[in-house]
């Protein structure tokens, strides 16, 4: 294999690797956005659950016992 063929082969590999890295980066960016959105949704759900538990506990304390 001549030096020119080896250089062409290396340039081809480099171009393929650059393309692969860019594709992986694009996927990673999309996944990071999904993770961030899921984290926001989870935080909202936790707040909602805490509110509902608080409402349930306060209504339990105010209600008279069943035997009255």
Rosetta blueprint (number, residue, H / E / L):
1 X L
2 X L
3 X H
4 X H
5 X H
6 X H
7 X H
8 X H
9 X H
10 X H
11 X H
12 X H
13 X H
14 X H
15 X H
16 X H
17 X H
18 X H
19 X H
20 X H
21 X H
22 X H
23 X H
24 X H
25 X H
26 X H
27 X H
28 X H
29 X H
30 X H
31 X H
32 X H
33 X H
34 X H
35 X H
36 X H
37 X H
38 X H
39 X H
40 X H
41 X H
42 X H
43 X H
44 X H
45 X H
46 X H
47 X H
48 X H
49 X H
50 X H
51 X H
52 X H
53 X H
54 X H
55 X H
56 X H
57 X H
58 X H
59 X H
60 X H
61 X H
62 X H
63 X L
64 X L
65 X L
66 X L
67 X L
68 X L
